[in-house]
Amino acid sequence: MKKQMKIGITGITGIAFLSLITTGCGSQQVSANGTNSSGGGTATSTSQSSTGSGSKEVDLVISTLTNPFFVSLENGAEYEAKKLGYKLVVQNGNNDISTELNIAQTDIENKPACLILDPVDTNGIVTAINSANKAGIPVFAFDRAPAGGKIETFVGYDAIAAGKRAADALAKSLHDSGKVVEIQGIMGTNVAQDRSEGFEKELAKYPNIQIVAKQPANFDRNTALNVMTNILQAHPDINGVYAANDDMAMGVLAALKAAGKAGKVELVGNDGIRDSLNAITSGQMYATNAESPFEEGIKVAEIAGDILNGKSVPSATTLEGQLVTKSNVNQYWDYLKTIGDPND
């Protein structure tokens, strides 16, 4: 049996409602978009979640803290953990699976009440999940779904829907015709794979739009700058770019500025970080699929608190993003203020 709940944000005009969907009662396979899928870690929903050693410490291993998205997510998690009254220890995986595994193993040896993982690599992280399972430590994942292992739950945005939303936005900005570039994320993660899949399948509905180049830039601004600079040399006549996150979009924008093409080539990103919202306001970026990391961090810490207190948790929680363009960017800033996001 499944339970679904949608929570809409009221009082925001011109913006699609943010909704939160929780699925409970029984185990399921979860993917990076939070929906049922084969090949994901097994998420179990229990009436009473165990808390291992009885510790009041929750360890959160985050993929990187150089990306503004994850810095804001960390802020949201710390904000909620402080409110709930437990100790949250945040550690940086530095976008390296070996580093992340070493951190997780040390955490497991220290027996926290709960271990939270944001996989750098969705296959590689399974080793840490299996170790936590053997140690009897509740473990769950967020943002990027693991390929295996038993997890309490998964929290994340719908990555396929994000890619589709970006494709439709880019097509609209180009009046359904043109040459475009796709800048992909870390392709060893479900998020990058699903955003790319959603984008490409949706863009196929527009026969007069052609993807002339696509290349990973690993969700990194400087890498995207270099990748886009090279692509512009091979394809100087492009009309639009989709970057699978806003940090890469800012690297793309820097390359466009250097080539004198900023504001002339349509740019769509994903996340809704401060830099992208400012670029939208100035007309240098068409849109972003906003996925509030601060809100995601709050939800992650809230679920950890439930596990800490032996409460039941849903087997998956899917947060829905929303398209932000120049027409509603001010309303989105206002929304960020309502949830206490310091990014506003």
ZADO-1210 file (C-alpha; in nm, 4 decimals, padded with zeros to 6 digits):
<atoms>
<atom x="00.0000" y="00.0000" z="00.0000" code="MET" pos="1"/>
<atom x="00.1248" y="00.3482" z="-00.0790" code="LYS" pos="2"/>
<atom x="00.0405" y="00.6806" z="00.0751" code="LYS" pos="3"/>
<atom x="00.0962" y="01.0049" z="-00.1106" code="GLN" pos="4"/>
<atom x="00.0764" y="01.3549" z="00.0272" code="MET" pos="5"/>
<atom x="00.1185" y="01.6824" z="-00.1580" code="LYS" pos="6"/>
<atom x="00.1936" y="02.0036" z="00.0247" code="ILE" pos="7"/>
<atom x="00.1472" y="02.3186" z="-00.1834" code="GLY" pos="8"/>
<atom x="00.3056" y="02.6545" z="-00.1151" code="ILE" pos="9"/>
<atom x="00.0306" y="02.9142" z="-00.1110" code="THR" pos="10"/>
<atom x="00.0558" y="03.2852" z="-00.1694" code="GLY" pos="11"/>
<atom x="00.3007" y="03.2566" z="-00.4581" code="ILE" pos="12"/>
<atom x="00.1590" y="03.3788" z="-00.7867" code="THR" pos="13"/>
<atom x="00.3116" y="03.2964" z="-01.1223" code="GLY" pos="14"/>
<atom x="00.5025" y="02.9946" z="-00.9882" code="ILE" pos="15"/>
<atom x="00.4091" y="02.6297" z="-01.0022" code="ALA" pos="16"/>
<atom x="00.3380" y="02.4978" z="-00.6544" code="PHE" pos="17"/>
<atom x="00.6191" y="02.3162" z="-00.4811" code="LEU" pos="18"/>
<atom x="00.4877" y="01.9790" z="-00.3758" code="SER" pos="19"/>
<atom x="00.6212" y="01.7094" z="-00.1511" code="LEU" pos="20"/>
<atom x="00.5200" y="01.3487" z="-00.2056" code="ILE" pos="21"/>
<atom x="00.5842" y="01.0819" z="00.0539" code="THR" pos="22"/>
<atom x="00.5462" y="00.7126" z="-00.0122" code="THR" pos="23"/>
<atom x="00.5215" y="00.4686" z="00.2745" code="GLY" pos="24"/>
<atom x="00.4082" y="00.1255" z="00.3905" code="CYS" pos="25"/>
<atom x="00.6421" y="-00.1417" z="00.2599" code="GLY" pos="26"/>
<atom x="00.9733" y="-00.1598" z="00.0806" code="SER" pos="27"/>
<atom x="01.0452" y="-00.0420" z="-00.2704" code="GLN" pos="28"/>
<atom x="01.3274" y="00.0283" z="-00.5128" code="GLN" pos="29"/>
<atom x="01.4131" y="00.3953" z="-00.5354" code="VAL" pos="30"/>
<atom x="01.5993" y="00.5922" z="-00.7993" code="SER" pos="31"/>
<atom x="01.7415" y="00.9415" z="-00.7978" code="ALA" pos="32"/>
<atom x="01.4051" y="01.0888" z="-00.8852" code="ASN" pos="33"/>
<atom x="01.2471" y="00.9293" z="-00.5812" code="GLY" pos="34"/>
<atom x="01.0150" y="00.7021" z="-00.7766" code="THR" pos="35"/>
<atom x="00.9914" y="00.3247" z="-00.8061" code="ASN" pos="36"/>
<atom x="01.2728" y="00.1884" z="-01.0194" code="SER" pos="37"/>
<atom x="01.4728" y="-00.1261" z="-01.0619" code="SER" pos="38"/>
<atom x="01.8360" y="-00.1191" z="-00.9593" code="GLY" pos="39"/>
<atom x="01.8076" y="00.1211" z="-00.6671" code="GLY" pos="40"/>
<atom x="01.8800" y="00.0649" z="-00.3013" code="GLY" pos="41"/>
<atom x="01.6010" y="-00.1080" z="-00.1123" code="THR" pos="42"/>
<atom x="01.4140" y="00.1489" z="00.0952" code="ALA" pos="43"/>
<atom x="01.2323" y="00.0083" z="00.3959" code="THR" pos="44"/>
<atom x="00.9596" y="00.1843" z="00.5896" code="SER" pos="45"/>
<atom x="00.9286" y="00.0575" z="00.9453" code="THR" pos="46"/>
<atom x="00.6921" y="00.1431" z="01.2267" code="SER" pos="47"/>
<atom x="00.9835" y="00.1847" z="01.4672" code="GLN" pos="48"/>
<atom x="01.3243" y="00.2726" z="01.3225" code="SER" pos="49"/>
<atom x="01.6151" y="00.1506" z="01.5333" code="SER" pos="50"/>
<atom x="01.8792" y="00.4019" z="01.6368" code="THR" pos="51"/>
<atom x="02.1848" y="00.1816" z="01.6681" code="GLY" pos="52"/>
<atom x="02.3909" y="00.2720" z="01.9742" code="SER" pos="53"/>
<atom x="02.1426" y="00.5163" z="02.1254" code="GLY" pos="54"/>
<atom x="02.3724" y="00.8055" z="02.0300" code="SER" pos="55"/>
<atom x="02.2203" y="01.1479" z="01.9691" code="LYS" pos="56"/>
<atom x="02.4658" y="01.2177" z="01.6870" code="GLU" pos="57"/>
<atom x="02.3674" y="01.2061" z="01.3214" code="VAL" pos="58"/>
<atom x="02.6450" y="01.1974" z="01.0607" code="ASP" pos="59"/>
<atom x="02.5814" y="01.3478" z="00.7180" code="LEU" pos="60"/>
<atom x="02.8311" y="01.2834" z="00.4387" code="VAL" pos="61"/>
<atom x="02.7745" y="01.5320" z="00.1587" code="ILE" pos="62"/>
<atom x="02.9226" y="01.4923" z="-00.1891" code="SER" pos="63"/>
<atom x="03.0841" y="01.8369" z="-00.2014" code="THR" pos="64"/>
<atom x="03.0818" y="02.1717" z="-00.0250" code="LEU" pos="65"/>
<atom x="03.2299" y="02.3758" z="-00.3095" code="THR" pos="66"/>
<atom x="02.8974" y="02.3763" z="-00.4973" code="ASN" pos="67"/>
<atom x="02.6594" y="02.6512" z="-00.3702" code="PRO" pos="68"/>
<atom x="02.3666" y="02.4078" z="-00.3939" code="PHE" pos="69"/>
<atom x="02.5148" y="02.1755" z="-00.1328" code="PHE" pos="70"/>
<atom x="02.6296" y="02.4611" z="00.0896" code="VAL" pos="71"/>
<atom x="02.2681" y="02.5783" z="00.1040" code="SER" pos="72"/>
<atom x="02.1525" y="02.2211" z="00.1649" code="LEU" pos="73"/>
<atom x="02.3972" y="02.1954" z="00.4548" code="GLU" pos="74"/>
<atom x="02.2560" y="02.5201" z="00.5962" code="ASN" pos="75"/>
<atom x="01.9025" y="02.3824" z="00.5777" code="GLY" pos="76"/>
<atom x="01.9978" y="02.0574" z="00.7481" code="ALA" pos="77"/>
<atom x="02.1863" y="02.2347" z="01.0276" code="GLU" pos="78"/>
<atom x="01.8979" y="02.4784" z="01.0752" code="TYR" pos="79"/>
<atom x="01.6476" y="02.1951" z="01.1218" code="GLU" pos="80"/>
<atom x="01.8773" y="01.9756" z="01.3345" code="ALA" pos="81"/>
<atom x="01.9357" y="02.2641" z="01.5747" code="LYS" pos="82"/>
<atom x="01.5620" y="02.3201" z="01.5978" code="LYS" pos="83"/>
<atom x="01.5055" y="01.9506" z="01.6695" code="LEU" pos="84"/>
<atom x="01.7812" y="01.9424" z="01.9304" code="GLY" pos="85"/>
<atom x="02.0265" y="01.6824" z="01.8036" code="TYR" pos="86"/>
<atom x="02.3918" y="01.6989" z="01.6973" code="LYS" pos="87"/>
<atom x="02.4469" y="01.6938" z="01.3222" code="LEU" pos="88"/>
<atom x="02.8013" y="01.6348" z="01.1970" code="VAL" pos="89"/>
<atom x="02.8456" y="01.7336" z="00.8316" code="VAL" pos="90"/>
<atom x="03.1442" y="01.5969" z="00.6394" code="GLN" pos="91"/>
<atom x="03.2685" y="01.6769" z="00.2894" code="ASN" pos="92"/>
<atom x="03.3221" y="01.3948" z="00.0383" code="GLY" pos="93"/>
<atom x="03.5090" y="01.6339" z="-00.1946" code="ASN" pos="94"/>
<atom x="03.3435" y="01.4736" z="-00.4987" code="ASN" pos="95"/>
<atom x="03.5641" y="01.1679" z="-00.4524" code="ASP" pos="96"/>
<atom x="03.4123" y="00.8268" z="-00.3832" code="ILE" pos="97"/>
<atom x="03.7244" y="00.6991" z="-00.2032" code="SER" pos="98"/>
<atom x="03.7151" y="00.9971" z="00.0327" code="THR" pos="99"/>
<atom x="03.3438" y="00.9489" z="00.0879" code="GLU" pos="100"/>
<atom x="03.3852" y="00.5787" z="00.1650" code="LEU" pos="101"/>
<atom x="03.6669" y="00.6475" z="00.4115" code="ASN" pos="102"/>
<atom x="03.4564" y="00.9068" z="00.5922" code="ILE" pos="103"/>
<atom x="03.1560" y="00.6755" z="00.6027" code="ALA" pos="104"/>
<atom x="03.3627" y="00.3858" z="00.7380" code="GLN" pos="105"/>
<atom x="03.5013" y="00.6026" z="01.0191" code="THR" pos="106"/>
<atom x="03.1499" y="00.7205" z="01.0978" code="ASP" pos="107"/>
<atom x="03.0230" y="00.3625" z="01.1137" code="ILE" pos="108"/>
<atom x="03.3003" y="00.2685" z="01.3558" code="GLU" pos="109"/>
<atom x="03.1906" y="00.5581" z="01.5804" code="ASN" pos="110"/>
<atom x="02.8308" y="00.4250" z="01.5762" code="LYS" pos="111"/>
<atom x="02.6171" y="00.7345" z="01.5191" code="PRO" pos="112"/>
<atom x="02.2407" y="00.7202" z="01.5643" code="ALA" pos="113"/>
<atom x="02.1970" y="00.7589" z="01.1898" code="CYS" pos="114"/>
<atom x="02.4150" y="00.7889" z="00.8800" code="LEU" pos="115"/>
<atom x="02.3021" y="01.0059" z="00.5882" code="ILE" pos="116"/>
<atom x="02.4729" y="00.9733" z="00.2499" code="LEU" pos="117"/>
<atom x="02.4793" y="01.1841" z="-00.0650" code="ASP" pos="118"/>
<atom x="02.6560" y="00.9470" z="-00.3069" code="PRO" pos="119"/>
<atom x="02.9412" y="01.0764" z="-00.5195" code="VAL" pos="120"/>
<atom x="02.9017" y="00.7505" z="-00.7127" code="ASP" pos="121"/>
<atom x="02.5739" y="00.5611" z="-00.6925" code="THR" pos="122"/>
<atom x="02.7413" y="00.2220" z="-00.7353" code="ASN" pos="123"/>
<atom x="03.0488" y="00.2863" z="-00.5243" code="GLY" pos="124"/>
<atom x="02.8503" y="00.4013" z="-00.2208" code="ILE" pos="125"/>
<atom x="02.6862" y="00.0583" z="-00.1826" code="VAL" pos="126"/>
<atom x="02.9917" y="-00.0632" z="00.0106" code="THR" pos="127"/>
<atom x="02.9269" y="00.1945" z="00.2834" code="ALA" pos="128"/>
<atom x="02.5558" y="00.1146" z="00.2950" code="ILE" pos="129"/>
<atom x="02.6245" y="-00.2564" z="00.3359" code="ASN" pos="130"/>
<atom x="02.8706" y="-00.1811" z="00.6178" code="SER" pos="131"/>
<atom x="02.6120" y="00.0333" z="00.7952" code="ALA" pos="132"/>
<atom x="02.3547" y="-00.2438" z="00.7506" code="ASN" pos="133"/>
<atom x="02.5883" y="-00.4980" z="00.9111" code="LYS" pos="134"/>
<atom x="02.6599" y="-00.2603" z="01.2004" code="ALA" pos="135"/>
<atom x="02.2877" y="-00.2068" z="01.2617" code="GLY" pos="136"/>
<atom x="02.3110" y="00.1662" z="01.1931" code="ILE" pos="137"/>
<atom x="02.0105" y="00.3230" z="01.0160" code="PRO" pos="138"/>
<atom x="02.1257" y="00.4743" z="00.6883" code="VAL" pos="139"/>
<atom x="01.9461" y="00.6710" z="00.4203" code="PHE" pos="140"/>
<atom x="02.0360" y="00.8676" z="00.1092" code="ALA" pos="141"/>
<atom x="01.9413" y="01.1996" z="-00.0412" code="PHE" pos="142"/>
<atom x="01.9739" y="01.3833" z="-00.3730" code="ASP" pos="143"/>
<atom x="02.1383" y="01.0860" z="-00.5478" code="ARG" pos="144"/>
<atom x="01.9994" y="00.7357" z="-00.5041" code="ALA" pos="145"/>
<atom x="02.2334" y="00.4412" z="-00.4381" code="PRO" pos="146"/>
<atom x="02.2359" y="00.1411" z="-00.6713" code="ALA" pos="147"/>
<atom x="02.1932" y="-00.1109" z="-00.3899" code="GLY" pos="148"/>
<atom x="02.1979" y="-00.1807" z="-00.0185" code="GLY" pos="149"/>
<atom x="01.9216" y="-00.1376" z="00.2377" code="LYS" pos="150"/>
<atom x="01.8295" y="00.2233" z="00.3144" code="ILE" pos="151"/>
<atom x="01.5605" y="00.3609" z="00.5432" code="GLU" pos="152"/>
<atom x="01.4421" y="00.6131" z="00.2848" code="THR" pos="153"/>
<atom x="01.5460" y="00.8343" z="-00.0044" code="PHE" pos="154"/>
<atom x="01.4932" y="01.2109" z="-00.0258" code="VAL" pos="155"/>
<atom x="01.5357" y="01.3965" z="-00.3529" code="GLY" pos="156"/>
<atom x="01.3929" y="01.5943" z="-00.6394" code="TYR" pos="157"/>
<atom x="01.2400" y="01.4351" z="-00.9490" code="ASP" pos="158"/>
<atom x="01.5396" y="01.4471" z="-01.1833" code="ALA" pos="159"/>
<atom x="01.3630" y="01.3176" z="-01.4945" code="ILE" pos="160"/>
<atom x="01.0892" y="01.5778" z="-01.4540" code="ALA" pos="161"/>
<atom x="01.3605" y="01.8415" z="-01.4104" code="ALA" pos="162"/>
<atom x="01.5169" y="01.7469" z="-01.7432" code="GLY" pos="163"/>
<atom x="01.1801" y="01.7553" z="-01.9174" code="LYS" pos="164"/>
<atom x="01.0974" y="02.0942" z="-01.7691" code="ARG" pos="165"/>
<atom x="01.4315" y="02.2311" z="-01.8878" code="ALA" pos="166"/>
<atom x="01.3779" y="02.0981" z="-02.2409" code="ALA" pos="167"/>
<atom x="01.0375" y="02.2614" z="-02.2698" code="ASP" pos="168"/>
<atom x="01.1741" y="02.5895" z="-02.1371" code="ALA" pos="169"/>
<atom x="01.4675" y="02.5904" z="-02.3779" code="LEU" pos="170"/>
<atom x="01.2376" y="02.5044" z="-02.6690" code="ALA" pos="171"/>
<atom x="01.0060" y="02.7903" z="-02.5757" code="LYS" pos="172"/>
<atom x="01.2961" y="03.0360" z="-02.5597" code="SER" pos="173"/>
<atom x="01.4054" y="02.9255" z="-02.9089" code="LEU" pos="174"/>
<atom x="01.0545" y="02.9261" z="-03.0566" code="HIS" pos="175"/>
<atom x="01.0943" y="02.5513" z="-03.1174" code="ASP" pos="176"/>
<atom x="01.3902" y="02.5788" z="-03.3542" code="SER" pos="177"/>
<atom x="01.7691" y="02.5930" z="-03.3217" code="GLY" pos="178"/>
<atom x="02.1002" y="02.4277" z="-03.2378" code="LYS" pos="179"/>
<atom x="02.1640" y="02.3478" z="-02.8721" code="VAL" pos="180"/>
<atom x="02.4318" y="02.2112" z="-02.6408" code="VAL" pos="181"/>
<atom x="02.3803" y="01.9861" z="-02.3398" code="GLU" pos="182"/>
<atom x="02.6271" y="02.0175" z="-02.0509" code="ILE" pos="183"/>
<atom x="02.5880" y="01.7076" z="-01.8345" code="GLN" pos="184"/>
<atom x="02.6730" y="01.6414" z="-01.4701" code="GLY" pos="185"/>
<atom x="02.8619" y="01.3544" z="-01.3067" code="ILE" pos="186"/>
<atom x="02.7358" y="01.0677" z="-01.5204" code="MET" pos="187"/>
<atom x="02.8066" y="00.8112" z="-01.2485" code="GLY" pos="188"/>
<atom x="02.5123" y="00.9534" z="-01.0532" code="THR" pos="189"/>
<atom x="02.1430" y="00.8896" z="-01.1024" code="ASN" pos="190"/>
<atom x="02.0712" y="01.2623" z="-01.0946" code="VAL" pos="191"/>
<atom x="02.2933" y="01.3352" z="-01.3950" code="ALA" pos="192"/>
<atom x="02.1658" y="01.0321" z="-01.5843" code="GLN" pos="193"/>
<atom x="01.8006" y="01.1105" z="-01.5158" code="ASP" pos="194"/>
<atom x="01.8231" y="01.4816" z="-01.5938" code="ARG" pos="195"/>
<atom x="01.9922" y="01.3975" z="-01.9228" code="SER" pos="196"/>
<atom x="01.7337" y="01.1312" z="-02.0042" code="GLU" pos="197"/>
<atom x="01.4435" y="01.3620" z="-01.9261" code="GLY" pos="198"/>
<atom x="01.5941" y="01.6468" z="-02.1258" code="PHE" pos="199"/>
<atom x="01.6778" y="01.4441" z="-02.4355" code="GLU" pos="200"/>
<atom x="01.3488" y="01.2540" z="-02.4501" code="LYS" pos="201"/>
<atom x="01.1465" y="01.5722" z="-02.4108" code="GLU" pos="202"/>
<atom x="01.3569" y="01.7668" z="-02.6594" code="LEU" pos="203"/>
<atom x="01.2949" y="01.4924" z="-02.9159" code="ALA" pos="204"/>
<atom x="00.9384" y="01.6259" z="-02.9329" code="LYS" pos="205"/>
<atom x="01.0790" y="01.9339" z="-03.1073" code="TYR" pos="206"/>
<atom x="01.2066" y="01.8107" z="-03.4475" code="PRO" pos="207"/>
<atom x="01.3529" y="02.1488" z="-03.5434" code="ASN" pos="208"/>
<atom x="01.5837" y="02.1576" z="-03.2417" code="ILE" pos="209"/>
<atom x="01.9134" y="01.9716" z="-03.2765" code="GLN" pos="210"/>
<atom x="02.1616" y="01.8802" z="-03.0020" code="ILE" pos="211"/>
<atom x="02.4921" y="01.9527" z="-03.1767" code="VAL" pos="212"/>
<atom x="02.7149" y="01.8723" z="-02.8781" code="ALA" pos="213"/>
<atom x="02.6876" y="01.7203" z="-02.5319" code="LYS" pos="214"/>
<atom x="02.9604" y="01.6651" z="-02.2767" code="GLN" pos="215"/>
<atom x="02.9876" y="01.6092" z="-01.9002" code="PRO" pos="216"/>
<atom x="03.1317" y="01.8897" z="-01.6871" code="ALA" pos="217"/>
<atom x="03.0877" y="01.7056" z="-01.3568" code="ASN" pos="218"/>
<atom x="02.8557" y="01.9619" z="-01.1967" code="PHE" pos="219"/>
<atom x="03.1577" y="02.1959" z="-01.1724" code="ASP" pos="220"/>
<atom x="03.1718" y="02.5626" z="-01.2758" code="ARG" pos="221"/>
<atom x="03.5332" y="02.5777" z="-01.3938" code="ASN" pos="222"/>
<atom x="03.5044" y="02.2498" z="-01.5819" code="THR" pos="223"/>
<atom x="03.1924" y="02.3802" z="-01.7568" code="ALA" pos="224"/>
<atom x="03.3750" y="02.6999" z="-01.8514" code="LEU" pos="225"/>
<atom x="03.6494" y="02.5006" z="-02.0228" code="ASN" pos="226"/>
<atom x="03.4084" y="02.2554" z="-02.1853" code="VAL" pos="227"/>
<atom x="03.1856" y="02.5328" z="-02.3187" code="MET" pos="228"/>
<atom x="03.4818" y="02.7351" z="-02.4462" code="THR" pos="229"/>
<atom x="03.5919" y="02.4377" z="-02.6559" code="ASN" pos="230"/>
<atom x="03.2397" y="02.3667" z="-02.7801" code="ILE" pos="231"/>
<atom x="03.1957" y="02.7282" z="-02.8916" code="LEU" pos="232"/>
<atom x="03.5065" y="02.6970" z="-03.1077" code="GLN" pos="233"/>
<atom x="03.3565" y="02.3955" z="-03.2848" code="ALA" pos="234"/>
<atom x="02.9988" y="02.5275" z="-03.2900" code="HIS" pos="235"/>
<atom x="02.9996" y="02.9092" z="-03.2909" code="PRO" pos="236"/>
<atom x="02.6457" y="02.9226" z="-03.4305" code="ASP" pos="237"/>
<atom x="02.4597" y="02.7586" z="-03.1395" code="ILE" pos="238"/>
<atom x="02.1329" y="02.9071" z="-03.0167" code="ASN" pos="239"/>
<atom x="02.0866" y="02.7530" z="-02.6733" code="GLY" pos="240"/>
<atom x="02.2472" y="02.5601" z="-02.3880" code="VAL" pos="241"/>
<atom x="02.1099" y="02.3339" z="-02.1163" code="TYR" pos="242"/>
<atom x="02.3355" y="02.2889" z="-01.8140" code="ALA" pos="243"/>
<atom x="02.2311" y="02.0137" z="-01.5731" code="ALA" pos="244"/>
<atom x="02.3034" y="02.2334" z="-01.2722" code="ASN" pos="245"/>
<atom x="02.3377" y="02.6049" z="-01.2127" code="ASP" pos="246"/>
<atom x="02.7019" y="02.5925" z="-01.1089" code="ASP" pos="247"/>
<atom x="02.7812" y="02.4589" z="-01.4564" code="MET" pos="248"/>
<atom x="02.5405" y="02.7140" z="-01.6046" code="ALA" pos="249"/>
<atom x="02.7540" y="02.9885" z="-01.4505" code="MET" pos="250"/>
<atom x="03.0621" y="02.8365" z="-01.6139" code="GLY" pos="251"/>
<atom x="02.8745" y="02.8295" z="-01.9444" code="VAL" pos="252"/>
<atom x="02.7723" y="03.1924" z="-01.8954" code="LEU" pos="253"/>
<atom x="03.1350" y="03.2912" z="-01.8364" code="ALA" pos="254"/>
<atom x="03.2313" y="03.1239" z="-02.1647" code="ALA" pos="255"/>
<atom x="02.9455" y="03.2982" z="-02.3455" code="LEU" pos="256"/>
<atom x="03.0551" y="03.6342" z="-02.2040" code="LYS" pos="257"/>
<atom x="03.4111" y="03.5768" z="-02.3208" code="ALA" pos="258"/>
<atom x="03.2791" y="03.4998" z="-02.6696" code="ALA" pos="259"/>
<atom x="03.0486" y="03.8027" z="-02.6735" code="GLY" pos="260"/>
<atom x="02.7416" y="03.5798" z="-02.6775" code="LYS" pos="261"/>
<atom x="02.5908" y="03.6366" z="-02.3317" code="ALA" pos="262"/>
<atom x="02.2220" y="03.7173" z="-02.3668" code="GLY" pos="263"/>
<atom x="02.2311" y="03.6075" z="-02.7305" code="LYS" pos="264"/>
<atom x="02.2461" y="03.2327" z="-02.6615" code="VAL" pos="265"/>
<atom x="01.9571" y="03.1079" z="-02.4477" code="GLU" pos="266"/>
<atom x="02.0670" y="02.9359" z="-02.1271" code="LEU" pos="267"/>
<atom x="01.8659" y="02.7056" z="-01.9002" code="VAL" pos="268"/>
<atom x="01.9998" y="02.5528" z="-01.5802" code="GLY" pos="269"/>
<atom x="01.8901" y="02.3589" z="-01.2750" code="ASN" pos="270"/>
<atom x="01.8901" y="02.4297" z="-00.8985" code="ASP" pos="271"/>
<atom x="01.7972" y="02.7950" z="-00.8455" code="GLY" pos="272"/>
<atom x="02.1166" y="02.9197" z="-00.6784" code="ILE" pos="273"/>
<atom x="02.1700" y="03.2911" z="-00.6141" code="ARG" pos="274"/>
<atom x="02.3984" y="03.3410" z="-00.9160" code="ASP" pos="275"/>
<atom x="02.1478" y="03.1917" z="-01.1579" code="SER" pos="276"/>
<atom x="01.8587" y="03.3926" z="-01.0161" code="LEU" pos="277"/>
<atom x="02.0638" y="03.7097" z="-01.0599" code="ASN" pos="278"/>
<atom x="02.1530" y="03.6057" z="-01.4163" code="ALA" pos="279"/>
<atom x="01.7851" y="03.5526" z="-01.4931" code="ILE" pos="280"/>
<atom x="01.7031" y="03.8970" z="-01.3539" code="THR" pos="281"/>
<atom x="01.9708" y="04.0582" z="-01.5723" code="SER" pos="282"/>
<atom x="01.8528" y="03.8751" z="-01.8852" code="GLY" pos="283"/>
<atom x="02.1701" y="03.6681" z="-01.9283" code="GLN" pos="284"/>
<atom x="01.9946" y="03.3405" z="-01.8481" code="MET" pos="285"/>
<atom x="01.6490" y="03.2339" z="-01.9618" code="TYR" pos="286"/>
<atom x="01.5432" y="02.9955" z="-01.6848" code="ALA" pos="287"/>
<atom x="01.6359" y="02.7522" z="-01.4127" code="THR" pos="288"/>
<atom x="01.4517" y="02.4540" z="-01.2746" code="ASN" pos="289"/>
<atom x="01.4584" y="02.5706" z="-00.9131" code="ALA" pos="290"/>
<atom x="01.5034" y="02.2993" z="-00.6523" code="GLU" pos="291"/>
<atom x="01.5487" y="02.4622" z="-00.3133" code="SER" pos="292"/>
<atom x="01.8491" y="02.2929" z="-00.1504" code="PRO" pos="293"/>
<atom x="01.7684" y="02.4625" z="00.1786" code="PHE" pos="294"/>
<atom x="01.4252" y="02.2981" z="00.1754" code="GLU" pos="295"/>
<atom x="01.5803" y="01.9624" z="00.0873" code="GLU" pos="296"/>
<atom x="01.8230" y="01.9995" z="00.3777" code="GLY" pos="297"/>
<atom x="01.5352" y="02.0694" z="00.6148" code="ILE" pos="298"/>
<atom x="01.3543" y="01.7560" z="00.4990" code="LYS" pos="299"/>
<atom x="01.6698" y="01.5425" z="00.5330" code="VAL" pos="300"/>
<atom x="01.7252" y="01.6617" z="00.8909" code="ALA" pos="301"/>
<atom x="01.3574" y="01.6185" z="00.9743" code="GLU" pos="302"/>
<atom x="01.3620" y="01.2546" z="00.8641" code="ILE" pos="303"/>
<atom x="01.6853" y="01.1933" z="01.0557" code="ALA" pos="304"/>
<atom x="01.5112" y="01.3327" z="01.3631" code="GLY" pos="305"/>
<atom x="01.2236" y="01.0898" z="01.3161" code="ASP" pos="306"/>
<atom x="01.4673" y="00.7983" z="01.2904" code="ILE" pos="307"/>
<atom x="01.6476" y="00.9242" z="01.6007" code="LEU" pos="308"/>
<atom x="01.3188" y="00.9213" z="01.7907" code="ASN" pos="309"/>
<atom x="01.2103" y="00.5786" z="01.6676" code="GLY" pos="310"/>
<atom x="00.9316" y="00.7115" z="01.4480" code="LYS" pos="311"/>
<atom x="00.8227" y="00.5615" z="01.1177" code="SER" pos="312"/>
<atom x="00.9586" y="00.7198" z="00.8020" code="VAL" pos="313"/>
<atom x="00.8282" y="00.7094" z="00.4437" code="PRO" pos="314"/>
<atom x="01.0178" y="00.4836" z="00.2067" code="SER" pos="315"/>
<atom x="01.0666" y="00.7762" z="-00.0323" code="ALA" pos="316"/>
<atom x="01.0132" y="01.1513" z="-00.0330" code="THR" pos="317"/>
<atom x="01.0053" y="01.3318" z="-00.3665" code="THR" pos="318"/>
<atom x="01.0347" y="01.7097" z="-00.3811" code="LEU" pos="319"/>
<atom x="00.9074" y="01.8793" z="-00.6946" code="GLU" pos="320"/>
<atom x="01.0972" y="02.1672" z="-00.8524" code="GLY" pos="321"/>
<atom x="00.9545" y="02.4636" z="-01.0392" code="GLN" pos="322"/>
<atom x="01.0558" y="02.6647" z="-01.3427" code="LEU" pos="323"/>
<atom x="01.1813" y="03.0153" z="-01.2665" code="VAL" pos="324"/>
<atom x="01.2102" y="03.2759" z="-01.5425" code="THR" pos="325"/>
<atom x="01.2303" y="03.6549" z="-01.5460" code="LYS" pos="326"/>
<atom x="00.8519" y="03.6695" z="-01.5104" code="SER" pos="327"/>
<atom x="00.8483" y="03.5053" z="-01.1663" code="ASN" pos="328"/>
<atom x="01.2012" y="03.5340" z="-01.0276" code="VAL" pos="329"/>
<atom x="01.0986" y="03.7996" z="-00.7737" code="ASN" pos="330"/>
<atom x="00.8237" y="03.5733" z="-00.6411" code="GLN" pos="331"/>
<atom x="01.0765" y="03.2934" z="-00.6026" code="TYR" pos="332"/>
<atom x="01.3045" y="03.5196" z="-00.3989" code="TRP" pos="333"/>
<atom x="01.0027" y="03.5903" z="-00.1770" code="ASP" pos="334"/>
<atom x="00.9376" y="03.2177" z="-00.1418" code="TYR" pos="335"/>
<atom x="01.2952" y="03.1571" z="-00.0261" code="LEU" pos="336"/>
<atom x="01.2423" y="03.4167" z="00.2451" code="LYS" pos="337"/>
<atom x="00.9316" y="03.2364" z="00.3706" code="THR" pos="338"/>
<atom x="01.1297" y="02.9175" z="00.4373" code="ILE" pos="339"/>
<atom x="01.4177" y="03.1023" z="00.6029" code="GLY" pos="340"/>
<atom x="01.6731" y="03.0343" z="00.3299" code="ASP" pos="341"/>
<atom x="01.9808" y="03.2563" z="00.3845" code="PRO" pos="342"/>
<atom x="02.0370" y="03.2280" z="00.0074" code="ASN" pos="343"/>
<atom x="01.7660" y="03.4918" z="-00.0356" code="ASP" pos="344"/>
</atoms>
